[in-house]
Amino acid sequence: MYGTIAKLKVKPGKVEALKSHMASVTSRREPGFVSVNLYQMDADPNELYLAVLFENKETYVANANRPGTNADFEKMMQLLVAEPEWHDGKVVHSH
């Protein structure tokens, strides 16, 4: 499996809108999509971490290059203070 973890700084009052946006995006179940998790930090409720998982790097890259992905990203950016901090990689252990 392959995916990304992103640190998100959400605009005040926009966490629910972000959750709604993520639900809309993931409900489409793009090929190879496995899961998404959104973590809200105790220390700062406007700091969230997004973890997205795909079956493999090929399906992850294909999704990144899908025409609608940039539009989804632009909608997400309207809810954020700054560009996410992305960390892509292969899953080496899961339980």
KASUL-V661291 format. One record per backbone hydrogen bond with DSSP energy under -0.5 kcal/mol. NH is the residue of the N-H (numbers start at 1). CO is the residue of the C=O. Records with the same first field share a line. If there is no record, write none. Layout:
NH->CO ; CO
This chain:
2->54
3->89
4->52
5->87
6->50
7->85
8->6 ; 48
10->8 ; 46
11->79
14->11
18->14
19->15
20->16
21->17
22->18
23->19
24->20
25->21
26->22
27->23
28->25
29->26
33->30
34->53
35->53
37->51
39->49
41->44 ; 47
47->44
48->8 ; 46
49->39
50->6
51->37
52->4
53->35
54->2
55->32
60->56
61->57
62->58
63->59
64->60
65->61
66->63
69->66
70->66
71->67
72->68
73->69
74->70
75->71
76->72
77->73
78->74
79->76
80->77
81->9
82->9
85->7
86->84
87->5
89->3
91->1
92->90
